[in-house]
């Protein structure tokens, strides 16, 4: 199934991007939900070709890097919910200043 494969590929991107940092179980749930929502958006927008998957992976890498910066700034050696929410807040602040997107994850899809 396309959706399951995308979920798996994108989760592997998170793991690879985290490097040596451990991902707490609760943070893993937040990230997997973020991925699931992004995959739903990709499927609903019919954007699942290789170029779109590559864009989604780059977006995830950018988000995980932001989480890592948050972890390092607070002396942490793991990614937790605090890192996740701090990175999300950073995206919110950034998006108020400029047009900013981490498609398909940010901005969140607007359902009509």
TAVENHU-V135503 format. One record per helix or strand of 3 or more residues. SS is the DSSP state (@ for helix, = for strand). FROM is the first residue (numbers start at 1). TO is the last residue. If there is no record, write none. Layout:
ss = <SS | SS>
from = <FROM | FROM>
to = <TO | TO>
//
This chain:
ss = <@ | @ | @ | @>
from = <2 | 25 | 50 | 81>
to = <18 | 44 | 73 | 97>
//
